[in-house]
Amino acid sequence: MRKMLTEVVYPLAQQDKKPAKKVTWRNMYQHVFKVDPLACLLCGKKLLFAGMNFGLNRKELMARHHDLACLRWR
């Protein structure tokens, strides 16, 4: 046990501490899905996150956003 303390634990405790990277939901989303969740689908500019809607099924979501999605292809 003493050997482990002197060879492993003490040198680790004396190392310079690096600040941890800030982890945000946006960074995690980008890392997993390779898509920026705050990028506008139409122009690519950064969006401001204002909130989430829960409880809508896929049909309801598509109906709410169909007109906006169609603007992209006009």
N, CA, C and O atoms as a Tinker XYZ file with bonds, in Angstrom:
   296  protein
     1  N      0.826000   -1.191000    0.000000    73     2
     2  CA     0.000000    0.000000    0.000000    64     1     3
     3  C      0.872000    1.257000    0.000000    63     2     4     5
     4  O      0.593000    2.208000   -0.730000    81     3
     5  N      1.917000    1.260000    0.810000    73     3     6
     6  CA     2.800000    2.426000    0.885000    64     5     7
     7  C      3.507000    2.649000   -0.447000    63     6     8     9
     8  O      3.703000    3.788000   -0.871000    81     7
     9  N      3.886000    1.557000   -1.103000    73     7    10
    10  CA     4.555000    1.670000   -2.400000    64     9    11
    11  C      3.614000    2.312000   -3.429000    63    10    12    13
    12  O      4.028000    3.151000   -4.230000    81    11
    13  N      2.354000    1.905000   -3.390000    73    11    14
    14  CA     1.392000    2.474000   -4.314000    64    13    15
    15  C      1.206000    3.977000   -4.035000    63    14    16    17
    16  O      1.107000    4.771000   -4.970000    81    15
    17  N      1.160000    4.357000   -2.780000    73    15    18
    18  CA     1.018000    5.767000   -2.428000    64    17    19
    19  C      2.190000    6.581000   -2.962000    63    18    20    21
    20  O      1.993000    7.645000   -3.549000    81    19
    21  N      3.389000    6.093000   -2.764000    73    19    22
    22  CA     4.566000    6.868000   -3.169000    64    21    23
    23  C      4.757000    6.874000   -4.684000    63    22    24    25
    24  O      5.264000    7.852000   -5.234000    81    23
    25  N      4.361000    5.805000   -5.366000    73    23    26
    26  CA     4.579000    5.736000   -6.814000    64    25    27
    27  C      3.430000    6.309000   -7.641000    63    26    28    29
    28  O      3.662000    6.820000   -8.737000    81    27
    29  N      2.213000    6.236000   -7.146000    73    27    30
    30  CA     1.060000    6.622000   -7.960000    64    29    31
    31  C      0.320000    7.837000   -7.389000    63    30    32    33
    32  O      0.176000    8.853000   -8.069000    81    31
    33  N     -0.135000    7.735000   -6.176000    73    31    34
    34  CA    -1.035000    8.739000   -5.626000    64    33    35
    35  C     -0.325000   10.069000   -5.386000    63    34    36    37
    36  O     -0.838000   11.111000   -5.792000    81    35
    37  N      0.814000   10.062000   -4.754000    73    35    38
    38  CA     1.504000   11.320000   -4.462000    64    37    39
    39  C      1.908000   12.081000   -5.723000    63    38    40    41
    40  O      1.697000   13.292000   -5.782000    81    39
    41  N      2.474000   11.426000   -6.724000    73    39    42
    42  CA     2.788000   12.188000   -7.954000    64    41    43
    43  C      1.538000   12.764000   -8.630000    63    42    44    45
    44  O      1.587000   13.867000   -9.176000    81    43
    45  N      0.427000   12.035000   -8.600000    73    43    46
    46  CA    -0.809000   12.547000   -9.191000    64    45    47
    47  C     -1.319000   13.770000   -8.433000    63    46    48    49
    48  O     -1.821000   14.713000   -9.044000    81    47
    49  N     -1.196000   13.759000   -7.126000    73    47    50
    50  CA    -1.671000   14.871000   -6.306000    64    49    51
    51  C     -0.825000   16.122000   -6.519000    63    50    52    53
    52  O     -1.299000   17.232000   -6.275000    81    51
    53  N      0.396000   15.965000   -6.961000    73    51    54
    54  CA     1.282000   17.114000   -7.132000    64    53    55
    55  C      1.241000   17.694000   -8.541000    63    54    56    57
    56  O      1.879000   18.716000   -8.794000    81    55
    57  N      0.516000   17.080000   -9.457000    73    55    58
    58  CA     0.424000   17.589000  -10.823000    64    57    59
    59  C     -0.403000   18.863000  -10.860000    63    58    60    61
    60  O     -1.272000   19.084000  -10.018000    81    59
    61  N     -0.115000   19.699000  -11.856000    73    59    62
    62  CA    -0.905000   20.902000  -12.060000    64    61    63
    63  C     -2.322000   20.514000  -12.462000    63    62    64    65
    64  O     -2.531000   19.624000  -13.287000    81    63
    65  N     -3.270000   21.186000  -11.873000    73    63    66
    66  CA    -4.672000   20.891000  -12.174000    64    65    67
    67  C     -5.106000   21.694000  -13.390000    63    66    68    69
    68  O     -4.899000   22.906000  -13.440000    81    67
    69  N     -5.695000   21.039000  -14.353000    73    67    70
    70  CA    -6.232000   21.699000  -15.538000    64    69    71
    71  C     -7.714000   21.964000  -15.301000    63    70    72    73
    72  O     -8.412000   21.112000  -14.752000    81    71
    73  N     -8.202000   23.132000  -15.706000    73    71    74
    74  CA    -9.643000   23.369000  -15.541000    64    73    75
    75  C    -10.448000   22.435000  -16.438000    63    74    76    77
    76  O    -10.051000   22.132000  -17.563000    81    75
    77  N    -11.569000   21.993000  -15.924000    73    75    78
    78  CA   -12.426000   21.088000  -16.690000    64    77    79
    79  C    -13.100000   21.854000  -17.818000    63    78    80    81
    80  O    -13.420000   23.034000  -17.679000    81    79
    81  N    -13.311000   21.165000  -18.941000    73    79    82
    82  CA   -14.018000   21.778000  -20.052000    64    81    83
    83  C    -15.489000   21.918000  -19.687000    63    82    84    85
    84  O    -16.061000   21.057000  -19.018000    81    83
    85  N    -16.093000   23.018000  -20.137000    73    83    86
    86  CA   -17.504000   23.239000  -19.871000    64    85    87
    87  C    -18.329000   22.321000  -20.776000    63    86    88    89
    88  O    -18.162000   22.317000  -21.996000    81    87
    89  N    -19.201000   21.563000  -20.169000    73    87    90
    90  CA   -20.054000   20.642000  -20.915000    64    89    91
    91  C    -21.447000   21.253000  -21.004000    63    90    92    93
    92  O    -22.072000   21.543000  -19.985000    81    91
    93  N    -21.925000   21.446000  -22.225000    73    91    94
    94  CA   -23.260000   21.989000  -22.422000    64    93    95
    95  C    -24.089000   20.996000  -23.224000    63    94    96    97
    96  O    -23.544000   20.107000  -23.878000    81    95
    97  N    -25.392000   21.150000  -23.171000    73    95    98
    98  CA   -26.262000   20.248000  -23.930000    64    97    99
    99  C    -26.019000   20.423000  -25.424000    63    98   100   101
   100  O    -26.126000   19.464000  -26.188000    81    99
   101  N    -25.691000   21.652000  -25.846000    73    99   102
   102  CA   -25.440000   21.905000  -27.267000    64   101   103
   103  C    -24.206000   21.142000  -27.741000    63   102   104   105
   104  O    -24.223000   20.526000  -28.807000    81   103
   105  N    -23.132000   21.186000  -26.945000    73   103   106
   106  CA   -21.911000   20.470000  -27.310000    64   105   107
   107  C    -22.134000   18.957000  -27.337000    63   106   108   109
   108  O    -21.630000   18.264000  -28.220000    81   107
   109  N    -22.895000   18.452000  -26.362000    73   107   110
   110  CA   -23.169000   17.013000  -26.341000    64   109   111
   111  C    -24.004000   16.608000  -27.550000    63   110   112   113
   112  O    -23.743000   15.575000  -28.166000    81   111
   113  N    -24.994000   17.406000  -27.889000    73   111   114
   114  CA   -25.853000   17.127000  -29.042000    64   113   115
   115  C    -25.028000   17.113000  -30.327000    63   114   116   117
   116  O    -25.183000   16.222000  -31.163000    81   115
   117  N    -24.144000   18.111000  -30.479000    73   115   118
   118  CA   -23.301000   18.178000  -31.667000    64   117   119
   119  C    -22.371000   16.978000  -31.746000    63   118   120   121
   120  O    -22.152000   16.431000  -32.827000    81   119
   121  N    -21.829000   16.569000  -30.623000    73   119   122
   122  CA   -20.909000   15.429000  -30.604000    64   121   123
   123  C    -21.625000   14.132000  -30.993000    63   122   124   125
   124  O    -21.082000   13.323000  -31.745000    81   123
   125  N    -22.824000   13.941000  -30.489000    73   123   126
   126  CA   -23.548000   12.693000  -30.743000    64   125   127
   127  C    -24.171000   12.667000  -32.136000    63   126   128   129
   128  O    -24.022000   11.684000  -32.861000    81   127
   129  N    -24.867000   13.739000  -32.516000    73   127   130
   130  CA   -25.641000   13.729000  -33.754000    64   129   131
   131  C    -24.961000   14.433000  -34.926000    63   130   132   133
   132  O    -25.470000   14.400000  -36.047000    81   131
   133  N    -23.818000   15.068000  -34.679000    73   131   134
   134  CA   -23.060000   15.776000  -35.732000    64   133   135
   135  C    -23.891000   16.879000  -36.395000    63   134   136   137
   136  O    -23.715000   17.169000  -37.579000    81   135
   137  N    -24.800000   17.490000  -35.625000    73   135   138
   138  CA   -25.656000   18.573000  -36.108000    64   137   139
   139  C    -25.735000   19.625000  -35.011000    63   138   140   141
   140  O    -25.862000   19.288000  -33.834000    81   139
   141  N    -25.660000   20.889000  -35.387000    73   139   142
   142  CA   -25.804000   21.964000  -34.414000    64   141   143
   143  C    -27.296000   22.202000  -34.169000    63   142   144   145
   144  O    -28.009000   22.596000  -35.092000    81   143
   145  N    -27.784000   21.969000  -32.937000    73   143   146
   146  CA   -29.213000   22.131000  -32.680000    64   145   147
   147  C    -29.678000   23.578000  -32.717000    63   146   148   149
   148  O    -30.879000   23.835000  -32.808000    81   147
   149  N    -28.756000   24.523000  -32.650000    73   147   150
   150  CA   -29.132000   25.929000  -32.662000    64   149   151
   151  C    -28.842000   26.603000  -33.998000    63   150   152   153
   152  O    -28.819000   27.831000  -34.075000    81   151
   153  N    -28.624000   25.828000  -35.039000    73   151   154
   154  CA   -28.416000   26.401000  -36.370000    64   153   155
   155  C    -29.753000   26.418000  -37.114000    63   154   156   157
   156  O    -30.462000   25.413000  -37.165000    81   155
   157  N    -30.080000   27.569000  -37.686000    73   155   158
   158  CA   -31.316000   27.701000  -38.451000    64   157   159
   159  C    -31.259000   26.786000  -39.678000    63   158   160   161
   160  O    -30.252000   26.755000  -40.386000    81   159
   161  N    -32.335000   26.046000  -39.924000    73   159   162
   162  CA   -32.384000   25.159000  -41.083000    64   161   163
   163  C    -32.447000   25.938000  -42.387000    63   162   164   165
   164  O    -32.048000   25.430000  -43.435000    81   163
   165  N    -32.944000   27.164000  -42.329000    73   163   166
   166  CA   -33.122000   27.939000  -43.538000    64   165   167
   167  C    -31.884000   28.733000  -43.922000    63   166   168   169
   168  O    -31.473000   28.715000  -45.082000    81   167
   169  N    -31.275000   29.438000  -42.947000    73   167   170
   170  CA   -30.151000   30.313000  -43.292000    64   169   171
   171  C    -28.836000   29.916000  -42.632000    63   170   172   173
   172  O    -27.778000   30.404000  -43.032000    81   171
   173  N    -28.880000   29.043000  -41.631000    73   171   174
   174  CA   -27.662000   28.592000  -40.972000    64   173   175
   175  C    -27.185000   29.466000  -39.833000    63   174   176   177
   176  O    -26.197000   29.128000  -39.181000    81   175
   177  N    -27.861000   30.596000  -39.566000    73   175   178
   178  CA   -27.457000   31.474000  -38.471000    64   177   179
   179  C    -27.808000   30.840000  -37.133000    63   178   180   181
   180  O    -28.654000   29.949000  -37.056000    81   179
   181  N    -27.140000   31.318000  -36.071000    73   179   182
   182  CA   -27.365000   30.782000  -34.729000    64   181   183
   183  C    -28.713000   31.238000  -34.201000    63   182   184   185
   184  O    -29.042000   32.423000  -34.258000    81   183
   185  N    -29.500000   30.288000  -33.682000    73   183   186
   186  CA   -30.804000   30.576000  -33.106000    64   185   187
   187  C    -30.677000   30.817000  -31.605000    63   186   188   189
   188  O    -29.703000   30.391000  -30.984000    81   187
   189  N    -31.639000   31.482000  -31.037000    73   187   190
   190  CA   -31.709000   31.698000  -29.605000    64   189   191
   191  C    -32.687000   30.678000  -29.033000    63   190   192   193
   192  O    -33.850000   30.637000  -29.434000    81   191
   193  N    -32.222000   29.862000  -28.104000    73   191   194
   194  CA   -33.079000   28.837000  -27.503000    64   193   195
   195  C    -34.088000   29.511000  -26.589000    63   194   196   197
   196  O    -33.710000   30.193000  -25.636000    81   195
   197  N    -35.363000   29.324000  -26.874000    73   195   198
   198  CA   -36.417000   29.972000  -26.096000    64   197   199
   199  C    -37.249000   28.974000  -25.296000    63   198   200   201
   200  O    -37.953000   29.386000  -24.374000    81   199
   201  N    -37.197000   27.697000  -25.606000    73   199   202
   202  CA   -37.972000   26.724000  -24.849000    64   201   203
   203  C    -38.207000   25.457000  -25.629000    63   202   204   205
   204  O    -37.792000   25.328000  -26.780000    81   203
   205  N    -38.883000   24.520000  -24.984000    73   203   206
   206  CA   -39.182000   23.223000  -25.597000    64   205   207
   207  C    -40.664000   22.929000  -25.487000    63   206   208   209
   208  O    -41.334000   23.385000  -24.561000    81   207
   209  N    -41.162000   22.171000  -26.431000    73   207   210
   210  CA   -42.532000   21.679000  -26.378000    64   209   211
   211  C    -42.488000   20.176000  -26.190000    63   210   212   213
   212  O    -41.830000   19.466000  -26.951000    81   211
   213  N    -43.182000   19.697000  -25.185000    73   211   214
   214  CA   -43.235000   18.267000  -24.921000    64   213   215
   215  C    -44.649000   17.758000  -25.153000    63   214   216   217
   216  O    -45.622000   18.502000  -25.033000    81   215
   217  N    -44.742000   16.503000  -25.480000    73   215   218
   218  CA   -46.044000   15.868000  -25.580000    64   217   219
   219  C    -46.679000   15.888000  -26.952000    63   218   220   221
   220  O    -47.787000   15.376000  -27.113000    81   219
   221  N    -46.019000   16.463000  -27.955000    73   219   222
   222  CA   -46.579000   16.448000  -29.296000    64   221   223
   223  C    -46.071000   15.220000  -30.036000    63   222   224   225
   224  O    -44.898000   14.859000  -29.934000    81   223
   225  N    -46.968000   14.583000  -30.782000    73   223   226
   226  CA   -46.506000   13.441000  -31.570000    64   225   227
   227  C    -45.942000   13.942000  -32.899000    63   226   228   229
   228  O    -45.974000   15.138000  -33.188000    81   227
   229  N    -45.440000   13.037000  -33.681000    73   227   230
   230  CA   -44.751000   13.415000  -34.925000    64   229   231
   231  C    -45.684000   14.138000  -35.909000    63   230   232   233
   232  O    -45.276000   15.106000  -36.551000    81   231
   233  N    -46.922000   13.672000  -36.027000    73   231   234
   234  CA   -47.872000   14.309000  -36.948000    64   233   235
   235  C    -48.143000   15.760000  -36.544000    63   234   236   237
   236  O    -48.186000   16.652000  -37.392000    81   235
   237  N    -48.325000   15.985000  -35.248000    73   235   238
   238  CA   -48.587000   17.337000  -34.768000    64   237   239
   239  C    -47.384000   18.254000  -34.998000    63   238   240   241
   240  O    -47.539000   19.410000  -35.392000    81   239
   241  N    -46.205000   17.733000  -34.750000    73   239   242
   242  CA   -45.000000   18.530000  -34.990000    64   241   243
   243  C    -44.852000   18.881000  -36.459000    63   242   244   245
   244  O    -44.522000   20.017000  -36.800000    81   243
   245  N    -45.096000   17.910000  -37.332000    73   243   246
   246  CA   -44.962000   18.155000  -38.764000    64   245   247
   247  C    -45.999000   19.167000  -39.238000    63   246   248   249
   248  O    -45.699000   20.008000  -40.085000    81   247
   249  N    -47.212000   19.094000  -38.701000    73   247   250
   250  CA   -48.250000   20.038000  -39.100000    64   249   251
   251  C    -47.893000   21.457000  -38.671000    63   250   252   253
   252  O    -48.159000   22.411000  -39.402000    81   251
   253  N    -47.300000   21.599000  -37.509000    73   251   254
   254  CA   -46.927000   22.923000  -37.011000    64   253   255
   255  C    -45.781000   23.531000  -37.799000    63   254   256   257
   256  O    -45.698000   24.753000  -37.924000    81   255
   257  N    -44.908000   22.709000  -38.326000    73   255   258
   258  CA   -43.700000   23.221000  -38.966000    64   257   259
   259  C    -43.655000   22.990000  -40.477000    63   258   260   261
   260  O    -42.644000   23.275000  -41.119000    81   259
   261  N    -44.726000   22.485000  -41.033000    73   259   262
   262  CA   -44.736000   22.170000  -42.453000    64   261   263
   263  C    -44.525000   23.420000  -43.316000    63   262   264   265
   264  O    -43.727000   23.403000  -44.253000    81   263
   265  N    -45.232000   24.485000  -43.000000    73   263   266
   266  CA   -45.100000   25.713000  -43.795000    64   265   267
   267  C    -43.671000   26.261000  -43.731000    63   266   268   269
   268  O    -43.129000   26.683000  -44.752000    81   267
   269  N    -43.071000   26.258000  -42.571000    73   267   270
   270  CA   -41.699000   26.742000  -42.429000    64   269   271
   271  C    -40.732000   25.862000  -43.212000    63   270   272   273
   272  O    -39.816000   26.366000  -43.861000    81   271
   273  N    -40.935000   24.558000  -43.152000    73   271   274
   274  CA   -40.038000   23.651000  -43.874000    64   273   275
   275  C    -40.169000   23.837000  -45.386000    63   274   276   277
   276  O    -39.180000   23.728000  -46.111000    81   275
   277  N    -41.366000   24.113000  -45.859000    73   275   278
   278  CA   -41.576000   24.304000  -47.291000    64   277   279
   279  C    -40.913000   25.577000  -47.804000    63   278   280   281
   280  O    -40.540000   25.647000  -48.976000    81   279
   281  N    -40.761000   26.580000  -46.948000    73   279   282
   282  CA   -40.113000   27.818000  -47.364000    64   281   283
   283  C    -38.685000   27.572000  -47.832000    63   282   284   285
   284  O    -38.178000   28.297000  -48.688000    81   283
   285  N    -38.045000   26.572000  -47.285000    73   283   286
   286  CA   -36.648000   26.278000  -47.621000    64   285   287
   287  C    -36.495000   25.901000  -49.096000    63   286   288   289
   288  O    -35.460000   26.170000  -49.705000    81   287
   289  N    -37.516000   25.286000  -49.661000    73   287   290
   290  CA   -37.397000   24.753000  -51.018000    64   289   291
   291  C    -38.009000   25.668000  -52.072000    63   290   292   293
   292  O    -38.008000   25.314000  -53.251000    81   291
   293  N    -38.528000   26.817000  -51.693000    73   291   294
   294  CA   -39.125000   27.744000  -52.650000    64   293   295
   295  C    -38.087000   28.629000  -53.285000    63   294   296
   296  O    -38.421000   29.472000  -54.118000    81   295
